[in-house]
Amino acid sequence: MVKTPSFKRSILRAVLRQVSPMVIRLVSVADQMSLHEFHDVFRTILGWNGDLGYIVRVHGQEINSFRRKTRSRALHEFKLRRQEKFLYVCDTLHMWEWDVRVLDIQKGVEGDHAPVCLGGRGAAPPEFCGGPTGYRLMLKRQREGVAISDPVRLEAGVQMLVEACPGQSARTWDLLRTVLEGGLS
């Protein structure tokens, strides 16, 4: 009789950096899971479809989805213990950085390898909103509503750009004004 290797389940708490309100997810995954599978699970939990790669920094190592040699590594290979943390970057274009902490390690039950989202807090940001900075700007626009498109504010912003980029032609700034007035009204 072939004995299947025993496995453990890691209970992980992931907190999104540089975002307010806080976005937290609690997940339970088999430690036999590869980093690529972990990335797929995490994107599914967030409701994201695109795959712009990942980076994992753990124990002084950096593993990313772009290096064929390291992307097949499994979670158990890092020998993580309770309370240890690692950095997970989901979507290397927008740099969504997650602090992932091992809350608990439990014995796995044979046949129960499926990942489970145990809970969380905060809505997942839209996938292609420009990372944490774009998300903060999006939330600010929602809070301020019409006030953000105030003509005085828009002109002040254009004037700051004019001063910062003195080599640009006046047509550039006229075009920007037209786009801002038309797009925000």
Summary of the structure (lengths in Angstrom):
residues: 185
radius of gyration: 22.0
end to end distance: 71.5
largest distance: 79.7
contacts: 480
relative contact order: 0.18
helix: 35%
strand: 28%
